[in-house]
Amino acid sequence: MVAQVCVEIHKSASTTMEKYLKETKRHYYITPNSYLQFIDTFLSILQSTKKKSLFNRACFYNGLTKLLEATSLVAEMQEELLTLGPQIEQKSKEIEELVEKLHRDSLVVEQVRTLVKQDEEIMAEETKVVEEYARQATEELNAVLPALEKALAALDALDKAHIAELRVYTHPPPLVLTVMNAVCILLQKKPSWATTKLLLADAGFLKKLVTLDKDNLPEKVFLQLKRYVRSPDFSPSKVGLVSIACCSMCHWILALDHYHEVQKLMKPKQIRVTEAQEVLRLAHQKLDEKQRSLALIEEHEQNLEASYQESIAQKEMLATRKQLATQRLHRASILSTALADEMERWKESVNNLDERLQGIMGDALVSAACIIYSGVLSAEYRQQLINECLRLCNENIIPVSPNYSLITAMTEKNEVSKWQNEGLPLDQYSIENAILVKNGQRWPLLIDPQKQAYKWICQMEGDRLRQIHTSDSNYLRTLENAMRIGDSILLQDLAETLDSNLKPILRKEIYSRGGRDFIRIGDAEIEYNHNFR
């Protein structure tokens, strides 16, 4: 149905234009592309007008909804105010009780905290004393360990050859025999050369010495060892003159004996350290219990504090709600009173927009026909075209808004006022021309002997407008740059015959490639900026 009407409107527009051109003896041709432009313009107007009308209707409808909500909320807010007063009073009593209890409990907590702090200070001092005593004992014991470790390293350095030197003796030198007897005693063997030879024959002999459990040797072993180590000749320097292996073992024996002596002195100290540490451990347990009790009391105090803060917050929230409800009630009352008349206007606007949406199909058809075909027509012939389009819509049951006009269908009052402030003449014909300029699919050709359109365009575009003449030698280059950066161009003094390079621009022969838009002028390919006017 709509397609058939579009064809009939196109034919009717062609007939109207032929009559006008014949009467005015002008030349103008409606090309096949005019019909396609008419269809594109119709679809574009239909889509944009519907979107705009729906948006405006939603705005008015939302405003009405808010006003109705404000009216209904007045009663609710009045009831809320009645209930908030007692709630705030009750919350104030709770806060007073909490403050009193918090004061009492804080005194108890402070007393317990003071006692615990005193115990902690005493415990810290005692711990320092015990730790210092234990450190001294450990340092004294550790002082002999380097010599022992050095002796063990010397033993580790011995090899089978050193041991073999000792095994060849049938009657060993006295110092060698002394050292080896001491070794036998440490290994808890009978001190004799026969025993020594058996020990030396053992492949793990040196390993036994190195891994000897020095901390668990019986005291009698060291008592037997004394008669050897107290000998003036029992020294590594003298033994070393006789045997390298025995020199290392002499170092080892003396280090073990020294270690044992130090350990004997350390044992009572270590026992006292252990006893003191046990006392400290028990004291720490008691202190921990006190600290846990203090933590529970502090937690209770914190809970009271949290309850107090929560009650304060709740009271403030209730007060805020009361203040907000009072303000909202006041604003809602003012809004309901002040916008009572506005509500009627908004209802009327919604009804008007509903009527406009009902006739949007016919409005878009007639408006598209005016934009595409009526540019060259006089006011009288334009009205004839509109009347013919309205007749076709009515005959084909396509709804149109009552009292249709191009100005009311395609503009708003504030938009027309803006154009007129920018220099557009006040008459209906000029306003229609502005609509054609703004909504046409092609760039408009303006015959403007009185410079009215010139003044309007200059005011409207402002600083972004660049004025050029076809007589300028580089006007095409200026056009190309404007298309790239999106400036506005006013091309003046056109001749009856146009430069062929202008045709792609006037026809908007834009094509896309790689996500960008281009237009070809002669052999040059120009990237097209859609802000270009």
C-alpha positions as CSV (number, residue, x, y, z in Angstrom):
1,M,0.0,0.0,0.0
2,V,2.7,2.5,1.0
3,A,4.8,1.6,-2.0
4,Q,1.9,2.3,-4.3
5,V,1.3,5.7,-2.7
6,C,5.0,6.5,-3.0
7,V,4.8,5.9,-6.8
8,E,1.6,8.0,-7.1
9,I,3.2,10.8,-5.0
10,H,6.2,10.8,-7.3
11,K,4.0,11.0,-10.4
12,S,1.9,13.8,-8.9
13,A,5.0,15.7,-7.9
14,S,6.3,15.4,-11.4
15,T,3.0,16.7,-12.8
16,T,3.0,19.6,-10.4
17,M,6.5,20.5,-11.2
18,E,5.9,20.4,-15.0
19,K,3.0,22.8,-14.5
20,Y,5.1,25.2,-12.5
21,L,8.1,25.0,-14.9
22,K,5.7,25.6,-17.9
23,E,4.2,28.5,-16.2
24,T,7.5,30.1,-15.1
25,K,9.3,29.0,-18.3
26,R,12.1,27.4,-16.2
27,H,14.1,24.2,-16.9
28,Y,14.4,21.5,-14.3
29,Y,14.4,17.7,-14.6
30,I,13.2,15.0,-12.2
31,T,15.6,12.1,-12.7
32,P,14.9,8.5,-11.8
33,N,17.2,9.0,-8.8
34,S,14.7,11.5,-7.4
35,Y,12.3,8.7,-6.6
36,L,15.0,6.7,-4.9
37,Q,16.0,9.8,-2.9
38,F,12.3,10.3,-2.0
39,I,12.1,6.7,-0.6
40,D,15.4,7.1,1.3
41,T,14.2,10.4,2.7
42,F,10.8,9.0,3.7
43,L,12.4,6.1,5.6
44,S,14.9,8.4,7.3
45,I,12.2,10.9,8.4
46,L,10.0,8.1,9.5
47,Q,12.7,6.5,11.7
48,S,14.1,9.8,13.2
49,T,10.6,11.3,13.8
50,K,9.3,8.1,15.4
51,K,12.4,7.9,17.6
52,K,12.2,11.6,18.6
53,S,8.4,11.4,19.3
54,L,8.8,8.3,21.4
55,F,11.6,9.9,23.4
56,N,9.6,13.1,24.0
57,R,6.5,11.1,24.9
58,A,8.6,9.1,27.4
59,C,9.9,12.3,28.9
60,F,6.4,13.8,29.4
61,Y,5.0,10.5,30.6
62,N,7.8,10.1,33.1
63,G,7.1,13.6,34.3
64,L,3.5,12.8,34.8
65,T,4.4,9.6,36.6
66,K,6.7,11.4,39.0
67,L,4.0,14.0,39.7
68,L,1.5,11.2,40.5
69,E,4.0,9.4,42.6
70,A,4.7,12.7,44.5
71,T,1.0,13.0,45.2
72,S,0.7,9.5,46.5
73,L,3.8,9.7,48.6
74,V,2.6,12.7,50.5
75,A,0.3,10.5,52.6
76,E,3.0,7.9,53.1
77,M,5.5,10.5,54.2
78,Q,3.0,12.0,56.7
79,E,2.5,8.6,58.2
80,E,6.2,8.0,58.3
81,L,6.8,11.2,60.2
82,L,4.3,10.1,62.9
83,T,6.2,6.9,63.5
84,L,9.7,8.3,63.4
85,G,9.2,10.6,66.5
86,P,8.7,7.8,69.1
87,Q,11.5,5.7,67.5
88,I,14.0,8.5,67.9
89,E,12.9,9.1,71.5
90,Q,13.3,5.3,72.3
91,K,16.7,5.3,70.7
92,S,17.8,8.3,72.8
93,K,17.0,6.3,76.0
94,E,18.9,3.3,74.8
95,I,21.9,5.5,74.1
96,E,21.8,7.0,77.6
97,E,21.8,3.5,79.2
98,L,24.7,2.4,77.0
99,V,26.8,5.4,77.9
100,E,26.3,4.7,81.7
101,K,27.2,1.1,81.3
102,L,30.1,1.9,79.1
103,H,31.5,4.2,81.7
104,R,31.2,1.6,84.5
105,D,32.8,-1.1,82.4
106,S,35.6,1.1,81.2
107,L,36.8,1.7,84.8
108,V,37.0,-2.1,85.4
109,V,38.8,-2.7,82.1
110,E,41.3,0.0,83.0
111,Q,42.1,-1.6,86.4
112,V,42.6,-5.0,84.8
113,R,44.7,-3.5,82.1
114,T,47.0,-1.8,84.6
115,L,47.5,-5.1,86.5
116,V,48.3,-7.0,83.4
117,K,50.7,-4.4,82.2
118,Q,52.6,-4.6,85.5
119,D,52.8,-8.4,85.2
120,E,54.0,-8.0,81.6
121,E,56.8,-5.6,82.6
122,I,57.9,-7.9,85.4
123,M,57.8,-10.9,83.1
124,A,59.8,-9.0,80.4
125,E,62.6,-8.2,82.9
126,E,62.7,-11.8,84.3
127,T,62.8,-13.1,80.7
128,K,65.7,-10.9,79.9
129,V,67.7,-12.2,82.9
130,V,67.0,-15.8,82.1
131,E,67.8,-15.3,78.4
132,E,71.1,-13.5,79.3
133,Y,72.1,-16.3,81.6
134,A,71.3,-18.9,79.0
135,R,73.2,-16.9,76.4
136,Q,76.3,-16.7,78.6
137,A,76.2,-20.5,79.2
138,T,75.8,-21.2,75.6
139,E,78.6,-18.9,74.6
140,E,81.0,-20.5,77.1
141,L,80.1,-24.0,75.7
142,N,80.4,-22.8,72.1
143,A,83.8,-21.3,72.8
144,V,85.4,-24.7,73.0
145,L,83.6,-26.1,70.0
146,P,85.9,-24.5,67.3
147,A,88.9,-26.2,68.8
148,L,87.1,-29.5,68.8
149,E,85.9,-29.0,65.3
150,K,89.4,-28.1,64.2
151,A,90.7,-31.3,65.8
152,L,88.0,-33.4,64.1
153,A,89.0,-31.8,60.8
154,A,92.6,-32.8,61.4
155,L,91.4,-36.4,62.1
156,D,89.3,-36.3,58.9
157,A,92.4,-35.3,57.0
158,L,94.3,-38.4,58.0
159,D,94.4,-41.2,55.4
160,K,95.4,-44.9,55.4
161,A,99.0,-44.1,54.9
162,H,99.2,-42.2,58.3
163,I,97.5,-45.2,60.0
164,A,99.8,-47.6,58.3
165,E,102.8,-45.8,59.7
166,L,101.5,-46.6,63.2
167,R,100.8,-50.2,62.5
168,V,104.4,-51.0,61.5
169,Y,105.6,-50.4,65.0
170,T,106.4,-53.5,67.1
171,H,107.7,-51.4,69.9
172,P,106.2,-47.9,69.4
173,P,107.9,-44.7,70.7
174,P,106.6,-43.7,74.2
175,L,104.7,-40.7,73.0
176,V,102.9,-42.8,70.3
177,L,102.1,-45.4,72.9
178,T,100.8,-42.7,75.3
179,V,98.5,-41.1,72.7
180,M,97.2,-44.5,71.5
181,N,96.5,-45.6,75.1
182,A,94.5,-42.4,75.6
183,V,92.6,-43.2,72.4
184,C,91.8,-46.7,73.7
185,I,90.5,-45.2,77.0
186,L,88.2,-42.8,75.0
187,L,87.0,-45.8,73.0
188,Q,86.5,-47.6,76.3
189,K,89.1,-50.3,75.4
190,K,92.0,-51.7,77.4
191,P,95.0,-49.3,77.0
192,S,97.7,-51.5,75.4
193,W,99.6,-51.7,72.1
194,A,97.9,-55.0,71.3
195,T,94.5,-53.3,71.6
196,T,95.8,-50.4,69.6
197,K,96.9,-52.7,66.7
198,L,93.5,-54.2,66.6
199,L,91.9,-50.8,66.5
200,L,94.2,-49.6,63.8
201,A,93.4,-52.7,61.7
202,D,89.8,-51.7,61.6
203,A,89.0,-49.8,58.4
204,G,86.5,-47.6,60.2
205,F,88.9,-46.6,62.9
206,L,89.1,-42.9,62.0
207,K,85.3,-42.7,61.5
208,K,84.8,-44.1,65.1
209,L,86.9,-41.2,66.4
210,V,85.2,-38.5,64.4
211,T,81.7,-39.8,65.3
212,L,82.4,-40.5,68.9
213,D,79.5,-39.5,71.1
214,K,81.3,-36.9,73.2
215,D,78.3,-35.9,75.3
216,N,77.6,-39.3,76.7
217,L,81.0,-40.6,77.7
218,P,81.2,-41.9,81.3
219,E,83.0,-39.7,83.8
220,K,85.4,-42.6,84.6
221,V,86.7,-42.4,81.1
222,F,87.9,-38.8,81.6
223,L,89.2,-39.7,85.1
224,Q,91.4,-42.4,83.5
225,L,92.4,-40.0,80.7
226,K,93.7,-37.4,83.2
227,R,96.9,-39.4,83.9
228,Y,97.8,-39.0,80.2
229,V,96.7,-35.5,79.3
230,R,98.4,-34.1,82.5
231,S,101.8,-35.3,81.3
232,P,104.0,-32.4,80.2
233,D,105.0,-34.4,77.1
234,F,101.3,-34.8,76.0
235,S,101.3,-31.9,73.6
236,P,100.7,-31.8,69.8
237,S,104.0,-30.0,69.3
238,K,106.0,-32.8,70.9
239,V,103.9,-35.6,69.6
240,G,104.1,-34.2,66.1
241,L,107.8,-34.7,66.0
242,V,107.2,-38.4,66.3
243,S,104.0,-39.0,64.3
244,I,101.7,-36.9,62.3
245,A,98.7,-39.2,62.9
246,C,99.3,-39.1,66.7
247,C,99.6,-35.3,66.5
248,S,96.1,-35.0,65.1
249,M,94.8,-37.5,67.7
250,C,96.5,-35.6,70.5
251,H,94.8,-32.4,69.4
252,W,91.5,-34.3,69.4
253,I,92.0,-35.8,72.8
254,L,92.9,-32.5,74.4
255,A,90.0,-30.8,72.7
256,L,87.6,-33.5,74.0
257,D,89.0,-33.2,77.5
258,H,88.6,-29.4,77.5
259,Y,85.1,-29.8,76.1
260,H,84.3,-32.2,78.9
261,E,85.6,-29.9,81.6
262,V,83.6,-26.9,80.2
263,Q,80.5,-29.1,79.9
264,K,80.9,-30.2,83.6
265,L,80.9,-26.5,84.6
266,M,78.0,-25.8,82.3
267,K,75.7,-28.6,83.4
268,P,74.7,-26.9,86.7
269,K,74.2,-23.6,84.8
270,Q,72.1,-25.4,82.2
271,I,70.0,-27.0,84.9
272,R,69.4,-23.7,86.5
273,V,68.5,-22.2,83.1
274,T,66.1,-25.0,82.5
275,E,64.5,-24.6,85.9
276,A,64.3,-20.8,85.4
277,Q,62.7,-21.4,82.0
278,E,60.2,-23.7,83.5
279,V,59.3,-21.1,86.1
280,L,59.0,-18.5,83.4
281,R,56.8,-20.9,81.3
282,L,54.4,-21.3,84.2
283,A,54.4,-17.6,84.8
284,H,53.8,-17.0,81.1
285,Q,50.8,-19.4,81.3
286,K,49.3,-17.4,84.2
287,L,50.1,-14.1,82.3
288,D,48.4,-15.6,79.2
289,E,45.3,-16.4,81.2
290,K,45.2,-12.8,82.5
291,Q,45.7,-11.5,79.0
292,R,42.9,-13.7,77.7
293,S,40.7,-12.4,80.5
294,L,41.7,-8.9,79.6
295,A,41.0,-9.6,76.0
296,L,37.5,-10.9,76.8
297,I,36.8,-7.8,78.9
298,E,38.1,-5.5,76.2
299,E,36.0,-7.4,73.6
300,H,33.0,-6.9,75.8
301,E,33.9,-3.2,76.0
302,Q,34.3,-3.0,72.3
303,N,31.0,-4.7,71.8
304,L,29.4,-2.1,74.0
305,E,31.2,0.6,72.1
306,A,30.0,-0.9,68.8
307,S,26.4,-1.1,70.2
308,Y,26.8,2.5,71.3
309,Q,28.1,3.6,67.8
310,E,25.4,1.6,66.1
311,S,22.7,3.2,68.3
312,I,24.1,6.6,67.5
313,A,24.2,5.8,63.8
314,Q,20.6,4.5,64.0
315,K,19.5,7.6,65.8
316,E,21.2,9.8,63.2
317,M,19.7,7.7,60.4
318,L,16.2,8.1,61.9
319,A,16.8,11.8,62.3
320,T,18.0,12.0,58.7
321,R,15.0,10.0,57.6
322,K,12.8,12.4,59.5
323,Q,14.5,15.4,58.0
324,L,14.5,13.9,54.5
325,A,10.8,12.9,54.9
326,T,10.0,16.5,56.0
327,Q,11.9,18.0,53.1
328,R,10.4,15.5,50.6
329,L,6.9,16.2,52.0
330,H,7.5,20.0,51.6
331,R,8.9,19.6,48.1
332,A,6.2,17.2,47.1
333,S,3.5,19.6,48.3
334,I,5.1,22.5,46.5
335,L,5.6,20.3,43.4
336,S,2.0,19.1,43.4
337,T,0.7,22.7,43.9
338,A,3.1,24.4,41.4
339,L,2.8,21.8,38.7
340,A,-0.9,21.2,38.8
341,D,-1.3,23.3,35.7
342,E,1.8,21.8,34.2
343,M,0.4,18.4,34.6
344,E,-2.5,19.3,32.4
345,R,-0.1,20.6,29.7
346,W,2.0,17.4,29.9
347,K,-1.2,15.3,29.6
348,E,-2.1,17.3,26.5
349,S,1.5,16.9,25.1
350,V,1.3,13.1,25.6
351,N,-2.1,13.1,23.8
352,N,-0.7,15.2,21.0
353,L,2.3,13.0,20.6
354,D,0.1,9.9,20.5
355,E,-1.9,11.6,17.7
356,R,1.4,12.4,16.0
357,L,2.6,8.8,16.3
358,Q,-0.7,7.7,14.8
359,G,-0.2,9.9,11.8
360,I,3.6,9.5,11.5
361,M,3.5,7.4,8.4
362,G,1.5,9.9,6.4
363,D,3.5,12.8,7.9
364,A,6.8,11.2,6.8
365,L,5.5,10.6,3.3
366,V,4.3,14.2,2.8
367,S,7.4,15.7,4.4
368,A,9.7,13.5,2.2
369,A,7.8,14.6,-0.9
370,C,8.2,18.3,0.1
371,I,11.9,17.9,0.8
372,I,12.7,16.1,-2.5
373,Y,10.3,17.8,-5.0
374,S,9.3,21.3,-3.7
375,G,12.7,23.0,-3.6
376,V,12.1,24.9,-6.9
377,L,8.3,25.5,-6.4
378,S,6.7,28.7,-5.3
379,A,4.6,28.8,-2.1
380,E,1.4,28.2,-4.1
381,Y,2.7,25.2,-5.9
382,R,4.2,23.8,-2.7
383,Q,0.8,23.9,-1.1
384,Q,-0.7,22.2,-4.2
385,L,1.9,19.4,-3.8
386,I,1.0,19.0,-0.1
387,N,-2.7,18.9,-0.8
388,E,-2.2,16.2,-3.5
389,C,-0.1,14.1,-1.1
390,L,-2.7,14.5,1.6
391,R,-5.4,13.4,-0.8
392,L,-3.5,10.3,-1.8
393,C,-2.8,9.4,1.8
394,N,-6.5,9.8,2.7
395,E,-7.6,7.7,-0.3
396,N,-5.3,4.9,0.6
397,I,-6.1,5.1,4.4
398,I,-2.7,6.2,5.4
399,P,-3.1,8.2,8.7
400,V,-1.8,11.8,8.7
401,S,-1.8,14.3,11.5
402,P,-4.7,16.8,11.6
403,N,-3.8,20.2,10.1
404,Y,-0.5,18.9,8.7
405,S,2.2,21.4,7.8
406,L,5.8,20.8,6.9
407,I,7.0,23.2,9.7
408,T,5.1,21.4,12.5
409,A,6.0,18.0,11.2
410,M,9.8,18.6,10.8
411,T,10.7,21.2,13.4
412,E,10.1,22.4,16.9
413,K,9.3,26.0,17.9
414,N,12.6,26.5,19.7
415,E,14.5,25.3,16.6
416,V,12.7,27.8,14.4
417,S,13.3,30.5,16.9
418,K,17.0,29.6,16.9
419,W,17.2,29.9,13.1
420,Q,15.4,33.2,13.2
421,N,17.9,34.5,15.8
422,E,20.6,33.4,13.4
423,G,19.2,35.7,10.7
424,L,16.5,33.5,9.0
425,P,13.6,35.6,7.7
426,L,10.3,35.2,9.6
427,D,8.1,34.1,6.7
428,Q,6.8,30.6,6.2
429,Y,8.5,30.2,2.8
430,S,12.0,30.9,4.3
431,I,11.4,28.5,7.2
432,E,10.4,25.7,4.7
433,N,13.5,26.5,2.7
434,A,15.6,26.1,5.9
435,I,13.9,22.7,6.4
436,L,14.9,21.6,2.9
437,V,18.4,22.8,3.4
438,K,18.7,20.9,6.7
439,N,17.0,17.6,5.6
440,G,17.9,17.3,1.9
441,Q,19.9,14.3,0.8
442,R,22.0,16.5,-1.5
443,W,23.8,19.8,-0.9
444,P,21.3,22.6,-1.7
445,L,21.7,25.2,-4.5
446,L,20.5,28.5,-3.2
447,I,19.3,31.4,-5.4
448,D,19.8,34.2,-3.0
449,P,19.7,37.7,-4.6
450,Q,18.9,39.5,-1.3
451,K,21.7,37.6,0.7
452,Q,19.1,36.4,3.2
453,A,20.3,32.7,3.0
454,Y,23.9,33.9,3.0
455,K,23.4,35.8,6.3
456,W,21.6,32.8,7.9
457,I,24.3,30.3,6.9
458,C,27.1,32.5,8.1
459,Q,25.5,33.0,11.5
460,M,24.6,29.3,11.8
461,E,27.9,27.8,10.9
462,G,30.1,30.5,12.6
463,D,33.9,30.2,12.5
464,R,33.9,26.7,10.9
465,L,32.4,28.1,7.7
466,R,34.9,28.7,4.8
467,Q,33.7,30.8,1.9
468,I,35.1,30.2,-1.6
469,H,34.2,31.2,-5.2
470,T,34.3,29.1,-8.3
471,S,36.6,31.7,-9.8
472,D,39.2,30.9,-7.2
473,S,42.1,29.0,-8.7
474,N,42.5,26.6,-5.8
475,Y,38.8,26.2,-4.7
476,L,38.9,22.5,-5.4
477,R,41.8,22.0,-3.0
478,T,40.0,24.0,-0.3
479,L,37.0,21.7,-0.9
480,E,39.1,18.6,-0.5
481,N,40.7,19.8,2.7
482,A,37.3,20.7,4.2
483,M,36.0,17.2,3.4
484,R,39.0,15.7,5.2
485,I,38.7,17.7,8.4
486,G,34.9,18.2,8.4
487,D,34.7,22.0,7.9
488,S,31.7,23.8,6.2
489,I,32.0,25.2,2.7
490,L,29.9,28.0,1.1
491,L,30.6,27.8,-2.6
492,Q,29.5,31.0,-4.3
493,D,28.9,32.4,-7.9
494,L,28.2,29.1,-9.6
495,A,27.7,29.2,-13.3
496,E,25.0,27.4,-15.3
497,T,27.5,24.7,-16.3
498,L,29.2,23.0,-13.3
499,D,32.7,21.8,-13.1
500,S,32.6,18.0,-13.6
501,N,34.8,17.6,-10.5
502,L,31.9,19.0,-8.3
503,K,29.4,16.3,-9.4
504,P,30.7,13.5,-7.1
505,I,30.5,15.9,-4.2
506,L,27.0,17.2,-5.0
507,R,25.8,13.7,-5.5
508,K,27.6,12.5,-2.4
509,E,29.2,9.5,-4.2
510,I,30.7,8.2,-1.0
511,Y,32.1,4.6,-0.8
512,S,33.6,2.6,2.0
513,R,36.8,0.6,2.1
514,G,38.6,-0.9,5.1
515,G,36.2,0.7,7.5
516,R,36.7,4.3,6.2
517,D,34.7,6.4,3.8
518,F,36.1,8.0,0.6
519,I,35.0,10.2,-2.3
520,R,36.8,10.4,-5.6
521,I,37.4,13.7,-7.3
522,G,39.1,13.3,-10.6
523,D,42.0,11.0,-10.0
524,A,42.3,11.9,-6.3
525,E,40.8,9.8,-3.6
526,I,39.7,11.9,-0.6
527,E,38.9,10.4,2.9
528,Y,35.5,11.8,3.8
529,N,34.6,13.3,7.1
530,H,30.9,13.2,7.8
531,N,31.0,16.5,9.7
532,F,31.6,18.1,6.3
533,R,28.8,20.5,5.2
